[in-house]
Amino acid sequence: MIYLWWVWMAAAVLLLVLEVLAPGFIFLGFAIGAAVVGLWLLAGYAIASVWLLLIFAVVSLIAWLVLRQVMGVRKGQIKLWDRDINED
């Protein structure tokens, strides 16, 4: 079943739906990884399942890092406290 391209594409769509429900670019990297593996299999490149999972993991990590760099944390989004309210 891991060699079926439509399973990977269905997983990508499911992960995209999860991303809509829990925004924050958490599942988007995984969805991109699953879509890449699905397209890889659709193109006719059948390889061992271990390599498919490795490609999924590497592409997901790269996609997450790129998304984090591009979308990232906006300036001023994180509140830094410079003094404690209990200090008087």
Secondary structure by P-SEA (a helix, b strand, c coil): ccccaaaaaaaaaaaaaaaaacccccaaaaaaaaaaaaaaaaacccccaaaaaaaaaaaaaaaaaaaaaacccccccbbbbccccccc
